[in-house]
Amino acid sequence: MNSPKSCVIVGAGLTGATAACELARQGFRVRVYERADVIGGHVRTEWLRGIPYEPHGAHIFHTDDTAVWNLVSKYTDFVPYQHRVTIRVRSHQLSWPLQRSELSRLEEWPQVERELASLPPAPDTTNFATYCRSLMGQTLYDLCVRNYTMKQWGRAPEELSASVAVNRVELRDDDYRGLFRDRHQGWPERGYTDLVENLLDSAEIHLGQPVTCDDLAEIARPGEPVVVTSALDDFFGGELGPLEWRGVRLVSQFLPGITLSQASMVVNEPDLAVPWTRTIETKWALEKLHDVPGTIVLREYPGAAAKHYPVPDSAGRNKALQAAYEAKLAACTRNPLVAAGRLATYSYINMDQAVRQGLDTAHRIARTA
């Protein structure tokens, strides 16, 4: 009699949970190992007095991938939500991405108007700074982007790859205020933790157990596939050196008696005199709570000792180190090792892409089982 198919997954975040769900659906026995004492990873949602907040920052589900949308909608109930972001520039609160129709409010508008009239036909992709300046001109870049980027990433914008700005920095002229234009958009009515819990429903889960390559003999049989969703410099014990990461620290404040305290879920703060990069009011996502007294606002401080964002430097050093770690992963002979998710692939991806990677990884494993 053949033994049942099985797989080990390192990490109980969104990608790992998606892979676990799909593998279990295809008849695999799945064991998940999570370093933290809770599941959910960076997408975990917490609640206080019936109000949601996100200790790892704002997460909005948006996608044009209908299969991904159908999957997540199957495992939790989403409510419609069109995400809006605003940016505070002195006394002005503008839409983000910036809208040309709002820029005349700025004292610098005459200079901005001249610069916009002389923009190059295509963005300069040399680095993050050249891309943004060629998209909106020097004045808007200085007002809205440069200092925010220095705070967020802890380095000069010229040292970042233009890929950080592509699809994230825009100058719009259509008055569409939603941040995203995807066909499917929403927020889970019971929060993202509910989604991850339901995806993991059929998995055996081990919490509070970090896993490195040295632990494979204890948790996986020879030949058993292992999905790695943790950072590869952690998984290999920093053997080739540490990858560069940028972490954030969220400070939460419950405000009793206040229904909503700011103009949108996220307000960006480009002023260097403000030590946080943005404030987040997750309650905006659930319209049924808008009239409920009490709200929670989080201030996001950059530079924490956490692995939230990979750093795509313009010189490509981090990308090269990641490739070296991926080569070590591929060279493992005891177990097939597959990297998936933002941390393991060292990529700045959206939530739908994280789910898609979990699905594709599960399909790849199932085909070779």
N, C-alpha and C positions, 0 to 999 in steps of 0.2 A: 504494500500500500504506500502511495506517495505521501510524503509529509506535506502539510499545508504550506502554501507560499507565505513568506513573511518578509518584513522590511523594518528597518530601524530608521527613525527620524530624529535628528538632533535639532531641537528648537520647536517650541509650541506657539509660535507666532502665526501670522496669517498664511504665509507660504507653507510652512510645515503642516498646519492644520488642513489646508486644502489638499496637499499631497496625501495626508493620512486618510482623509475622507474618500478620495477617489480610489486609493489602493484598497481600502476596506470594501468599497463597493464592488471591486473586482476580485474579491475573495481572499485578500491578503490578511494575515495577522500582523497588525501594526503596533510597534512599541515606540513611544515618543519620550525623549529625555529632554527636560527643560532645566536650565540653570537656575532660574528664578523660582520662588515659592508659589507663583501664580502663572496662569496661562495668559496668552494674548500678546506678549511682546510689546512692541511700541504702539500697537493699535488699541491697547486695553482702555476701556471706558470705566470710570468710577462714578458713583452717585452720592450726593449728600442732600438729605431732605427732599428727595425726589428730583433733584436737579443734576444733570449730567456734567461731567468735566473730564478732560483728557490729560493725564499726568505726563504724557510724552508729546503733547502738542496736538494741533488740529488735524483731523483726518476726515476727508470728504470722499465719498465713493462716487466716481464718475468714470464712464467707459463707453466706447463704441463697440466693445466686444460683447455681443448679445449672449454668447454661451457663458461668459463669465458672469454677466448680470443675472441670467437665469439661475445660475448655481447659487450665488450669494442670496438671491431673493427666495430661494427654496429653503434656506436654513435660518433666515430671520426675516422679519417684516420691515421693509424700507418705507419711509414716508418721503414724499417729494421734497426736495430741498435744492434750491439754486444758490450756490455759494457766492457770497460777495465779500470782497476785501476792500478796505479803505486805507489811505495813507495820510498821516498827519504831517503837514508842511507848515510850520509856524502856526498861524491861526486858521489855516485852511485844512479842510478834510476833503481829500480828492478820492475819486475812484481809482482802484488798482485792478487791472492795468490802467495806466493813464489814458484819459479821454481828451482829445483835442478840444472838444467843446467846453471843457471845464478849465482849461489852462489860462484863459483870459483873466481869471481871478487873481493870478499871481502878479506881484509887483514887477517881476522880471519878464512879463509877457512880451513886450516889444523885442527884447533880445531873443527870447525863445522863438518867436515868430520868424525872425530873420534866420535863425539856425535851422529851423524846420524846412525853410524854403531852399536850403542849400545842402540837404542830406544826400549822401551818395546813393546810387540806384540799388545797391545791395549791401547788407551789413558786412563789416570787416570782422572776420572770424579769427584773427590773430590771437586774441585772448578775450576774457570777459569784458574788460574795460573798453577795448576797441569796438567790440560788438555793440555794447550799449550806447556808446557815444555816436556811433554811425547810425543808430536807430532813432535817437531822440535829441542829439545835440549835446554840447558840453554843459549848458546851463541846467537842463532838466536832469541830466546824469548827476551833476554835483548836488542838486537839491534832493533828489529822490532815491538815488541808487548807490552812489559811491560810499557814503558813510554807513548806510545800512549794511552793505556788503562787507565792509571792513569789520563791523561789529559781528555780523553773523559768522563770518569765516575766519576772523582773526588774522587776516593777511591782506596784502595789497590786492586789489581786483586784477591788476596786471598779471598776478601770479596764478590766477585761476583760468581754467579752460573756458572757451566760449560756450562749450556744451552746457555749462551751468545756466546760461542765460537763454539759450534756444528753447522756445515754447514756454518760457517763464517770465521773460521781460518783453513787453509789447508797448506799442503806442497805437491806440485805437482811434478810429474816427466814425464809428457806427453807433455810438451811444449804448451798446450792449454792455450792461453792468455785471453780468455773471462772469465769474472767473473762468469757468469752463464752458465749452460748447458741445460736449459729448451728448449723444442721443439718450443715454441712461444716466440719471443723476439722483442721488438720494442719501438719506442718513438712516441708519438702523434704529427703529423706534425704541428698542431696549438696549441700544449701545453695541459696540463692536465686540465686547466680551461675550455677549450672547451668541453672536455669529461664530466666534472661534470655538466656544463650548459645544455648539451643535455640530460643527464640522468634525470635532474630535470625539463625537459620541461613541464611536465603535473602537476607539484606540485605547490601548493600555498606556497610561500616562505616569511618568516618574518625574516628580517635581523636586527642586532643590538639588539637582544632580548635574553639574557641569560635565561636559564630555570633550576630551581631546583625542587625538589619534592614538595616544597611549592607552586609552580605555577600550579600544575596539575589541580586544580579546575577551573583555568582561561582558560586553553588552551585545555583541553580534557574533553569530557563528561564521566560520569561514565560508566565503562565497555569498553571504547574505548582503543584499544591497543596503547602503546607508545613504540617506539624504541629509546633507549638511546644510543647515540654514544659518548657522552661527558664522561669525567672522572668521576667515581662514587664518589670520594671524593668531587668533585665540585657539583655533582647533589644532594648529601645529605648534602651540606653545611659543610663538614668536621666534621660531627657529631661524627665519630669514630676516628678522627685524620687524619692528612694528609698522603696520599700515597707519597712515595718518587719518584720524577721524575728528569730526567736530561734534561735540555734544551740547545739549541744552539742559537747563535746569528750569523747571516750572514751579512758580510760587502761586498758590491758590488763595483766593480771598472770597469768603462767602459774605454777600451783602444782603442783610435781611430787609424785607419791605420794598425792595427795588425789583421791578419786573425785568427791564433790560437796561443796561448801563452804558452801552456804546452803540454806534451807528451800524455796525455789522459784526459778524462773528469774529473777524480778525481785523485788527487795526495795526498797520505797520508804523514803526517809529524810526525814521532815518536820522534823527538828530543825535549827534554823538554825546550831547549832554544828558540824554536819556539812556540809562545803562541797559535797559531791556530792548529787545528788537521788535517785539510785538505784544499785544494783549489779545487774549482769546476768550470769547464768551460762547461756549458750546451750546448754551440754551437756545441760541438763534436757530439751531437746526430743527427744533421741535416746536412747531407753531402752536400746538395745544398747550404749551407751557408759557407762552408769551405773556399771558395775563396773570400767571401765578406769582405771588409775592416771593421775593428771594431770588438771587442769581449768584453765579460764581464767575469771577474773572481771574484769569491766569496771566501772569507776566512771564514772558519767556526770556531767560538770561542765557546768552551764549557762552561757550568756553567751559562747559562742565566736563568732568572726566567720564564721559559716556560715549557710546558709539551709535549716534543717530544718523550722521551724514558722512558718506565718503567724501574725500577732498580731491576733486579732479584738477590737479595742478596743471598749469599750462606747459610745463616741461615734460609731463608724462611720467614722472618718477613713480608715483603711486600706482599708476596703471601697470607699469612694468613689474613692480613688486607683486601686485595681485596676480599677474600672469605667471610669475615664478611659483607662487603658492598653488595656483591651479594646476601647474605641471606636477607638483608633488602629489596633489589629489589624484591626478590621472595615473600616476606611477604606482599607486598602492595595489599590491597583488592579492592581499588577503581578502579584501572586500571591494566590490564596485562602489566607488564614492562619487556622488553627484551633488554639485553645488547648486543651490536655488535660493532666491530671495535677495533682498537688498544687501544684507550684511555679507552673505557668502559670495555673492557675485560682485561686491564692491561697486554697486551701481545706484544711481539716484533715480529710482523708479517709483511710479505711482502704485496705488493699492491694487488696481485692476491688473497691472503687470505682475505684481507679486502673486496674485491668484492664478494668473495664466501660467507663470513659471511653475507653480505647484501642480497644476493640472498636467502640463507638458512633461514634467519630471515623472509623475505617476504613470503616464501613458508609456513613457520610455522604459521604465522599469517593468511594467506589465508585459510589454512586447518581448522583452528578453528573458522573462522568467521561465 
